[in-house]
Amino acid sequence: MTLSGKTAIITGSNSGIGLGIARELAKAGADVVLNSFTDNEEDHALAKEIADETGTNTRYIQADMSKGDQCRALVEKAGACDILINNAGIQHVSGIDEFPAEKWDAIIAINMSSAFHTTAAALPMMRKAGWGRVINIASAHGLTASPYKSAYVAAKHGVVGLTKVTALETAEEPITANAICPGYVMTPLVEAQIPDTMEKYNMDRETAIKEVMLTRQPSKEFATTEQMGGTAVFLCSDAAAQITGTTISVDGGWTAL
């Protein structure tokens, strides 16, 4: 399929899952807006690289997703938003009684509230264009839970709920809203955790991955950022026009347990 003529905004997209989705959308022909809270030469160079590779108008716009006004300004600065990918997120692990309040506030703001602000700014553009796709990157933790991740689990459950409300409010329009719920995905951040896991448990790489890192992922394989991107491209296709208000798990069977 082709997404030529469509503009996609992907929050938190200068690395990891967001970057993987950005690359696949650009390959499908969409003009892409990359985003993160930094504003480095590398960020703009990354956008140029994708533009050169795909022939699309790929740009980088800095915005801090912890601040609602900047979330909305990102959409306004982009000038158009046919496809909105709410991907930005952070994590902190701690018991509830010891969880730092500032960490809770930051996770809720970046992982959940940012999706509300960007969606609120993007829907009028989608309605004016007569077409739109809202894709929220939730998590297996948007459907289940783990201990010591109270803020993350709460935020991702909230994102799933926001997705459903967005879908109902746009149900009679050519706009869909869905959530992708990844399990463990191989990103540079995850790759960097493997040596420490091997050392901590005195295991070889394969054993550490399968028995520790992927203990809840029955496939015992990481999903890839390309698979995340491919799922997003599918949700933008005509074949997915009647898929709205639901979750798509890309988790190797995690939520089937």
Disulfide bonds with the S-S distance in Angstrom:
none
